[in-house]
Amino acid sequence: MRDSHEGLTEIVCACQRDGQYFGAVRIVKSGEAATFEFGVTESGYYALKRILDSRPFDSMPGIPCRFFFSGSYTGAEQGTETLTFGVRVEQGDTAKNFEFKGPRALLADLLWFQGLHSLEPASGLKRLDDHLRPV
């Protein structure tokens, strides 16, 4: 397992607006950090919510968790578009990799963000203030 989240895509939030679904990730490329919102399917939204709502360590309020796509995944379950992928969960000094299930389209999006070498390819996406979360 990695010793840090450096270079990993942080899963920031999932939201629903006007019947559409969105996720947001924070990436750091070439020393520059940015948070981007991107469209997801309904099943992608619920997969992100499962990740963000999980509290695998201490569930005390006020101790935030951070979630990072680790880049690992396994093949689709027979007859479905569901894959299993790794997420590094950090809370304070504690960190561990966990597996979550989600649709192939969501995994493709996370892999795309992870593979970026600069922020330029994502420039067409809605960029969020790093201190704000989408509503």
Residue pairs with C-beta under 8 A, 6 or more apart in sequence:
1 88
1 95
1 96
1 97
2 8
2 70
2 88
5 66
5 68
5 88
5 90
5 95
6 28
7 28
8 68
8 69
8 70
8 71
8 88
8 114
9 25
9 26
9 27
9 68
9 69
9 110
9 113
9 114
10 25
10 26
10 27
10 66
10 67
10 68
10 69
11 23
11 24
11 25
11 48
11 51
11 52
11 67
11 68
11 69
11 87
11 110
12 24
12 25
12 26
12 35
12 133
13 23
13 24
13 48
13 52
13 133
13 134
14 21
14 22
14 23
14 24
14 40
14 45
14 48
14 49
14 52
15 21
15 22
15 24
15 134
15 135
16 22
16 45
17 134
17 135
20 39
21 39
21 40
21 41
21 42
21 44
21 45
22 37
22 38
22 39
22 40
22 45
22 134
23 37
23 38
23 40
23 44
23 45
23 48
23 106
23 109
24 35
24 36
24 37
24 38
24 128
24 133
24 134
25 35
25 36
25 38
25 69
25 110
25 113
26 33
26 34
26 35
26 36
26 130
27 33
27 34
27 35
27 36
27 113
27 116
27 119
27 122
29 116
29 117
29 118
29 119
30 117
30 118
30 119
32 119
33 130
34 119
34 122
34 127
34 130
35 127
35 128
35 129
35 130
36 113
36 122
36 125
36 126
36 127
36 128
37 125
37 126
37 127
37 128
37 134
38 109
38 125
38 126
40 48
40 105
40 106
40 109
41 103
41 105
41 106
43 102
43 103
43 106
44 102
44 103
44 105
44 106
44 109
47 100
47 101
47 102
47 103
47 106
48 102
48 106
50 100
50 101
51 67
51 87
51 100
52 67
54 65
54 89
54 98
54 100
55 65
56 65
56 89
56 96
56 98
57 65
57 89
57 91
57 94
57 96
58 91
63 91
63 92
64 91
65 89
65 90
65 91
66 89
66 90
66 91
67 87
67 88
67 89
67 90
68 87
68 88
68 89
68 90
69 85
69 86
69 87
69 88
69 110
69 113
69 114
70 85
70 86
70 87
70 88
70 97
71 86
71 111
71 114
72 85
72 86
72 97
73 83
73 84
73 85
73 86
73 107
73 111
74 83
74 84
74 85
75 83
76 82
76 83
76 104
77 83
81 103
81 104
81 105
82 101
82 102
82 103
82 104
83 101
83 102
83 103
83 104
83 107
84 99
84 100
84 101
85 99
85 100
85 101
85 102
85 107
85 110
86 97
86 98
86 99
87 97
87 98
87 99
87 100
88 95
88 96
88 97
88 98
89 95
89 96
89 97
89 98
113 122
116 122
128 134
